Every structure is written in C-alpha cells, then in structure tokens.
Amino acid sequence: MSNISLSKLKSLMLSDTTKSRALRGSIWVVGGHALSQGLRLLSNLILTRLLFPEIFGIMAIIQVIIQGLVMVSDLGLVPSIVRSKNTEDSRFLNTAWTIQFARNALLWVMTLAISFPIANFYERPELTYLIPLAAISLLVNGLFPIKVILASRSMNLFRVTAFQILGQFSGSVVSIVLAFYYQNAIIFVAGALFSEILRLFLNMYFLPGINNKFEWHRPSVRELFSFGKWIFVASVFGFAAQHANVFILGKILPADVFGIYTVALVLAMLPITVCNMLNGKVLMPLFSEMDRKGSTIEAIQKARYVVLGGASAVTLVIMIISPFFFSVLYDERYSLAGYISLLILMVSLPELMLIVTLNKLMVEGRSKLYAALKMFRAVALVSIGILLSNKYGIVGLCVATLISGIFTYILAIRARGMAELIIIRSEAVIFLSFITVSVLSGYFYFDGVSQVLHIAD
C-alpha cells in the first residue's frame, strides 16, 4: 500500500499537470519561506545583541516608506501579466518591463523630495539620507526581468525561491559584518542593496527565459493599464491598512518600545506573510488557470481551505509559543515582544480570510470592487486605530485591526458570487479554534498581556 502511495506521489511531483505544479509551487513557497524566516530569525538574534532597539525602529520606518511608495504606485503589472493571454508576445513583456523600470526610477527620485519632511515628522534626522540610500534598491528591482513573474504564473518556483534565499543570506551576512563596526541603520540598507543586486544577477543569467529590453507597444500599454488602474487604487489603500500600525505607533510609542514592537512583528506576521506568498505565487495563478479551464467551484474551495487551514494552524501554534519563544531566544530588553506578538496573532484571522477570498475578484477582473473593499478596510482601520491607539496604545490598534477586518470580510462574502467560496462548517471550525486558543492564551499569559496594556498609561 505504501509503495502505491509513494508511486502516486512521485508521479504527481514529476508530472506537468496543474495540480502537480501547484503542489510543487506550494512546497517551494512554504519551504523557501521557512528557510527565509529561519535566516531572518538567526540574523535578528545576532543583531539584537549588537544594536540598540531604536535602530530596529528606524529601519522599520524606512522599510514602510519604501514599501508604501511601491504599493501606492502599483500599476497592477503582476496580476495583469498573470491573467493575460499575451505572455508569448515579446512586445507585451518588454512594455511591461519598461513601465516597471520607469516607475521605480520615478519612485527613487520621489524619495529625495520626501525624506526631509519624514525625518522632521519622526524627529529622526538620519532618515534624510537613509531613505534615499535604501531606495536605490528600487532602481535595481526595476531591472528584474519579467520572466520572474512568468515563473510564478506557471508555478515553476524552485529557482526564483532559491535565488531569493541566496540573496537574503548574502544580505544578512553583509549587515552582520557591518554591525560590528557601525551602530547605525545603514547596515540594513547596505545588506538589502547587496541582496537585490545579487538576485538581479541570478535571475538575469540563471533563470530560463529571455531578458527584456526597452520597448513601448501601445496596445500592450492599454491592456496593462485597463486592468491596473483599479489595482493602483487598491494598492494605495492596501498599503494604508497593512502599515497603519507602523505609522500610528511609530509616532505614539517611545523609540525603544517601538523598536521592541517591530521585533515582535518578525514572528507575529509570519502566518500572514506565508499566506500572502502562497496566495500570490500559487493560489491566484491556480485560480486563474482553473478559471480559464472552467474548473468546478469545489476544486477552488478545496485549494482555498488548504491555504487558509494551514495558515490558521500555524497562527495558533505560534500564538501558544510566542511569549516562551522571545523569553528564551532574546535578552530581557525584548521581554514584552512575546506578548505583543501574541496580541497581534489573536486578531489576525480576518486578514487571513480576506487574503484567500479577495483573489477571486482579481481572477474575474472585478478590480473595481476589489479596490472598494480595500478602501473600506483602510479607512476603518486608520480611523478606529488612531482613536483607540491614543488611549490604549498597541492593544487599541489590535482591536481596530479586528473590527475593520471582520466588517470587510462580511462585505466581501456578500458580494455577487463570493459566498460560493464559503463552506460554513469549515469556517466555523477555524473561527472557534481561534476563539478557544485566544482565550486560553490570554488566561495563561494574562500578566504579560497586562504589561502591554499599561504601556499606554
């Protein structure tokens, strides 16, 4: 019996069916991300012993600013390419690459203009030069060939994932070596830039496919922008929702506490990050291919709950071990990070459910509704977050995250054709599991959670 099962598994892994590519893609994404997080954890453990907590807070602000520029200028190139039927046309691919580089070059110029006001707002003068230096990585990223996106579209992710890991490892080594000589966030900037340059080289010369050149094909431009205009709107509000915590708490919390908060995010955001990666690199391409081939809704439901169930299980495990994890691996300056991480994880279920639900709108080309839901979530989170955070700090922002997520999810599943994704029994099991583990964790770690609440006092 075991030989038959092993034979079936081997056949599934080696074949070129949609199911096989989705399985292999999932393995590379999950395995690669596990290794990536392991490297990130090891790097953090070393750097937290070499650097002051404030430096992590400064780097978190830099990363959010750059990610924000990327997201609010998102033209929807990736989903446009994933769902396009013109991916064999070199004019289409070259035009997409030209737009990609032009946008990133413009973003770098923008960092020169915004770095000084941001430095004044956060009262951290070093941001004036650190933001433009960090944004050089945007210029490098703009040169990445479109074949990287095509590899994700076909769910052939081994080399892309391997190059990502190699780049991250090299960048971490650079940062750690520099940390022995400099007590400054410049070490993170240098490491990230080295990582991007190495990934560019590997993808250009060792990833199968053709590298791109500058070209402007008007029909391709129209196709890319007709779908991407609402993705741009969605990205603006998606960024506001995703990084509201850093913008709000970065202003409210003391510098050292904010640094501890950003360290807590390393573990707390792990399930959401994995879910986002599986959604973007496997689930959305899979849904797109299923949609083109006319697959049944049952097949799509199954794929959705595999990702949601797995991400939820990981979240519950991390929720239980989070305080213990930080108390063992980090020094006493970061003792609160475990309880902060626990609170963030407690309110993460609506976000996980939205990730694996809204992609249906993208596949069906309903980008306007997708953007509207993103806007609602962002406005609700920022409004409630500012109101509650001023009085309750981190706990207030967590409550705002939960409320805005629940109401956005309700609106999403009430949209035309979205309820068919839902299996009530599966949703109930996941929801009750979250409630149970959250209550038990809150009870066992009550003293630590209370300390986080008192930060706002």
WOWOGI-V60468 format. One record per residue. N is the residue number from 0. PSI is psi in whole degrees, 0 to 359 (none if undefined). Layout:
# WOWOGI-V60468
n | psi
N | PSI
N | PSI
This chain:
# WOWOGI-V60468
n | psi
0 | 316
1 | 325
2 | 322
3 | 315
4 | 319
5 | 321
6 | 319
7 | 319
8 | 318
9 | 317
10 | 320
11 | 320
12 | 331
13 | 344
14 | 174
15 | 26
16 | 165
17 | 316
18 | 318
19 | 316
20 | 324
21 | 319
22 | 312
23 | 318
24 | 318
25 | 319
26 | 314
27 | 320
28 | 310
29 | 313
30 | 316
31 | 319
32 | 324
33 | 316
34 | 320
35 | 315
36 | 327
37 | 316
38 | 319
39 | 319
40 | 313
41 | 316
42 | 317
43 | 319
44 | 321
45 | 313
46 | 329
47 | 341
48 | 347
49 | 337
50 | 159
51 | 151
52 | 327
53 | 328
54 | 324
55 | 324
56 | 320
57 | 316
58 | 327
59 | 320
60 | 316
61 | 314
62 | 319
63 | 320
64 | 313
65 | 315
66 | 324
67 | 316
68 | 319
69 | 314
70 | 321
71 | 353
72 | 14
73 | 119
74 | 6
75 | 28
76 | 317
77 | 305
78 | 328
79 | 318
80 | 319
81 | 320
82 | 357
83 | 153
84 | 5
85 | 27
86 | 356
87 | 355
88 | 114
89 | 330
90 | 320
91 | 314
92 | 318
93 | 323
94 | 318
95 | 318
96 | 320
97 | 315
98 | 318
99 | 311
100 | 318
101 | 318
102 | 314
103 | 324
104 | 320
105 | 322
106 | 320
107 | 318
108 | 322
109 | 326
110 | 331
111 | 328
112 | 326
113 | 346
114 | 320
115 | 313
116 | 322
117 | 318
118 | 321
119 | 320
120 | 315
121 | 358
122 | 43
123 | 91
124 | 334
125 | 341
126 | 339
127 | 321
128 | 335
129 | 322
130 | 310
131 | 324
132 | 315
133 | 327
134 | 352
135 | 331
136 | 335
137 | 320
138 | 318
139 | 314
140 | 329
141 | 340
142 | 354
143 | 131
144 | 152
145 | 342
146 | 341
147 | 317
148 | 321
149 | 326
150 | 320
151 | 321
152 | 320
153 | 3
154 | 30
155 | 88
156 | 4
157 | 307
158 | 319
159 | 316
160 | 317
161 | 318
162 | 325
163 | 315
164 | 316
165 | 318
166 | 316
167 | 316
168 | 313
169 | 317
170 | 321
171 | 320
172 | 316
173 | 314
174 | 317
175 | 316
176 | 315
177 | 332
178 | 338
179 | 343
180 | 336
181 | 130
182 | 67
183 | 151
184 | 353
185 | 336
186 | 324
187 | 321
188 | 314
189 | 317
190 | 316
191 | 320
192 | 318
193 | 319
194 | 315
195 | 319
196 | 318
197 | 317
198 | 321
199 | 314
200 | 314
201 | 318
202 | 326
203 | 321
204 | 346
205 | 0
206 | 125
207 | 142
208 | 176
209 | 136
210 | 155
211 | 166
212 | 165
213 | 129
214 | 148
215 | 103
216 | 110
217 | 314
218 | 324
219 | 321
220 | 315
221 | 318
222 | 315
223 | 319
224 | 335
225 | 324
226 | 326
227 | 343
228 | 322
229 | 335
230 | 323
231 | 312
232 | 316
233 | 322
234 | 322
235 | 310
236 | 331
237 | 320
238 | 317
239 | 319
240 | 319
241 | 327
242 | 16
243 | 326
244 | 316
245 | 317
246 | 317
247 | 307
248 | 331
249 | 333
250 | 326
251 | 316
252 | 152
253 | 154
254 | 318
255 | 321
256 | 320
257 | 323
258 | 319
259 | 320
260 | 317
261 | 328
262 | 321
263 | 328
264 | 334
265 | 317
266 | 319
267 | 327
268 | 0
269 | 309
270 | 318
271 | 321
272 | 315
273 | 317
274 | 318
275 | 319
276 | 316
277 | 322
278 | 313
279 | 323
280 | 342
281 | 304
282 | 313
283 | 314
284 | 323
285 | 313
286 | 320
287 | 316
288 | 320
289 | 320
290 | 319
291 | 328
292 | 357
293 | 40
294 | 158
295 | 158
296 | 332
297 | 321
298 | 321
299 | 320
300 | 316
301 | 315
302 | 319
303 | 315
304 | 338
305 | 314
306 | 312
307 | 317
308 | 318
309 | 315
310 | 322
311 | 318
312 | 317
313 | 319
314 | 316
315 | 321
316 | 313
317 | 325
318 | 318
319 | 320
320 | 352
321 | 306
322 | 320
323 | 319
324 | 310
325 | 327
326 | 330
327 | 317
328 | 341
329 | 157
330 | 174
331 | 341
332 | 335
333 | 23
334 | 328
335 | 344
336 | 324
337 | 321
338 | 326
339 | 315
340 | 319
341 | 315
342 | 318
343 | 318
344 | 325
345 | 329
346 | 17
347 | 348
348 | 312
349 | 323
350 | 317
351 | 318
352 | 323
353 | 322
354 | 315
355 | 5
356 | 314
357 | 342
358 | 337
359 | 322
360 | 321
361 | 314
362 | 323
363 | 0
364 | 17
365 | 58
366 | 334
367 | 315
368 | 321
369 | 314
370 | 321
371 | 319
372 | 321
373 | 319
374 | 315
375 | 314
376 | 314
377 | 313
378 | 317
379 | 315
380 | 313
381 | 316
382 | 308
383 | 323
384 | 314
385 | 318
386 | 312
387 | 327
388 | 326
389 | 333
390 | 323
391 | 4
392 | 229
393 | 318
394 | 319
395 | 319
396 | 324
397 | 318
398 | 318
399 | 321
400 | 317
401 | 312
402 | 311
403 | 323
404 | 317
405 | 312
406 | 325
407 | 320
408 | 319
409 | 315
410 | 321
411 | 313
412 | 347
413 | 351
414 | 158
415 | 125
416 | 357
417 | 330
418 | 338
419 | 346
420 | 339
421 | 133
422 | 109
423 | 316
424 | 318
425 | 318
426 | 318
427 | 318
428 | 315
429 | 315
430 | 312
431 | 326
432 | 317
433 | 314
434 | 314
435 | 309
436 | 324
437 | 315
438 | 315
439 | 318
440 | 318
441 | 324
442 | 312
443 | 330
444 | 30
445 | 316
446 | 318
447 | 318
448 | 323
449 | 325
450 | 321
451 | 321
452 | 323
453 | 353
454 | 325
455 | 347
456 | none
